[in-house]
């Protein structure tokens, strides 16, 4: 699936223990067995990501894990969800994708890396 994300846009090597980069554009989370119930707000708070551009713009997403790890037609749903999260200007909102509310207007967010 990493190849799919790379095709959709730039990808940064940031993870749970990475340095906080205020220029991160998108945060994607998919936890095995959690479906779309990944606690996005809790992740942001615990990691101190409140100043990250993606958080401020509301571009922190949860994608249903079965859309990324089930070898079936659901992989197409996962691709659509990834595309909508990474390039919302080109792809419509997708089933199985949930996001946090923006802390600032999108016009105030700065471009940068994708997690």
C-alpha positions in Angstrom: 0.0 0.0 0.0 3.0 2.3 0.5 3.4 2.4 -3.3 -0.2 3.6 -3.7 0.5 6.5 -1.2 3.7 7.4 -3.0 1.8 7.5 -6.3 -0.8 9.9 -4.8 1.7 12.4 -3.5 4.8 13.0 -1.5 5.3 10.9 1.6 7.5 11.8 4.6 9.1 9.3 6.9 7.3 10.6 10.0 5.8 8.3 12.5 4.8 8.0 16.1 8.3 8.8 17.5 9.3 11.4 14.8 10.2 15.0 15.4 7.2 17.3 15.1 7.2 19.1 11.8 4.9 22.0 11.6 4.9 21.7 7.8 3.2 18.3 7.6 0.2 18.5 5.3 -1.7 15.3 6.0 -1.7 12.7 8.8 -3.2 9.3 8.0 -4.1 6.7 10.7 -5.3 3.1 10.2 -5.1 0.8 13.2 -5.7 -2.9 12.8 -9.1 -3.8 14.3 -10.1 -0.2 15.0 -12.1 0.4 11.9 -12.8 4.1 11.8 -12.7 4.5 15.6 -9.0 5.6 15.8 -9.0 8.4 18.4 -7.6 11.1 16.2 -7.9 13.9 18.8 -6.1 11.8 21.4 -3.2 11.0 19.0 -2.8 14.7 18.4 -2.9 15.6 22.1 -0.6 12.8 23.2 2.1 13.6 20.6 1.9 17.4 21.0 1.0 18.0 17.4 -1.3 21.0 18.0 1.0 23.2 15.9 1.3 20.8 13.0 -0.2 22.3 9.8 -2.3 19.2 9.1 -3.9 19.4 12.6 -4.6 23.1 12.3 -6.2 22.5 8.9 -8.2 19.5 10.0 -6.3 17.2 7.7 -5.8 14.4 10.2 -7.7 11.3 8.9 -8.6 7.8 10.0 -9.1 5.3 7.2 -10.9 2.0 8.0 -8.1 -0.6 8.4 -10.0 -3.2 6.3 -9.8 -0.9 3.3 -6.0 -1.2 3.4 -5.3 -4.7 4.6 -8.0 -6.9 3.0 -7.0 -8.5 -0.3 -10.3 -7.9 -2.1 -12.3 -5.2 -3.8 -12.1 -3.2 -0.5 -8.6 -2.2 -1.6 -10.2 0.1 -4.2 -12.2 1.7 -1.4 -8.9 2.2 0.5 -7.4 3.8 -2.6 -10.3 6.2 -2.9 -10.0 7.1 0.8 -6.3 7.7 0.5 -6.8 9.8 -2.6 -9.5 11.9 -0.9 -7.3 12.5 2.1 -4.1 13.3 0.2 -5.6 15.2 -2.7 -9.1 16.5 -1.7 -8.8 19.1 -4.5 -8.9 16.2 -7.1 -10.9 13.4 -5.4 -14.3 13.5 -3.7 -14.9 12.5 -0.1 -14.8 8.8 0.3 -16.5 6.1 2.4 -14.5 4.9 5.3 -12.6 8.2 5.8 -13.0 10.3 8.9 -11.2 13.5 9.8 -10.8 15.9 12.7 -12.2 19.4 12.6 -9.8 22.1 11.5 -8.3 24.4 14.1 -7.7 27.2 11.6 -9.1 28.1 8.2 -7.5 26.0 5.4 -6.1 29.2 3.8 -3.9 29.7 6.9 -2.3 26.2 6.7 1.2 26.0 5.2 2.2 23.3 2.7 4.8 20.7 3.6 5.2 16.9 3.9 2.7 14.1 4.1 2.9 11.6 6.9 
